[in-house]
Amino acid sequence: MLESLVCPVTQATLSYDAAQQELVSKEANLAFPIRDGIPIMLISEARTLG
């Protein structure tokens, strides 16, 4: 399923961070949370990578 998800900002592919339970967009410098197995792809819910 990860292959079908893209970053809502850049449309780039995402990588999965199992430790943080996040989908990471390196291009947008954002991490989108996964809650109860559901990726939350809202920009307002994303964490900025530092």
C-alpha positions in Angstrom: 0.0 0.0 0.0 2.9 2.4 0.7 3.7 2.4 -3.1 0.3 4.1 -3.8 0.7 6.9 -1.2 2.5 10.1 -2.1 3.3 13.3 -0.3 0.3 15.7 -0.5 2.8 18.6 -0.8 5.3 17.4 -3.3 3.7 14.3 -4.8 7.0 12.5 -4.1 7.2 8.9 -2.7 7.2 8.4 1.1 9.4 6.2 3.2 8.1 4.3 6.3 9.7 4.9 9.7 8.6 1.9 11.8 10.1 3.2 15.0 8.1 6.5 14.9 5.1 5.1 13.1 5.3 7.8 10.4 5.5 8.2 6.7 8.3 10.5 5.8 8.6 12.9 2.9 12.2 14.0 2.7 11.4 16.4 -0.1 8.9 18.3 2.0 10.8 17.8 5.3 7.6 16.4 6.8 6.5 13.2 8.7 2.9 12.1 8.6 1.7 10.0 11.5 0.1 6.6 11.3 -2.6 6.1 13.9 -4.3 2.7 14.4 -2.8 1.6 11.2 -4.2 4.5 9.2 -1.9 7.1 7.6 -3.0 10.6 8.4 -2.0 12.6 5.3 -3.2 16.0 6.4 -0.5 18.7 6.3 -1.9 20.1 9.5 -1.2 16.8 11.3 2.4 16.5 9.9 5.5 16.9 12.0 8.3 19.1 10.6 11.6 17.2 10.5 14.4 19.0 12.2 
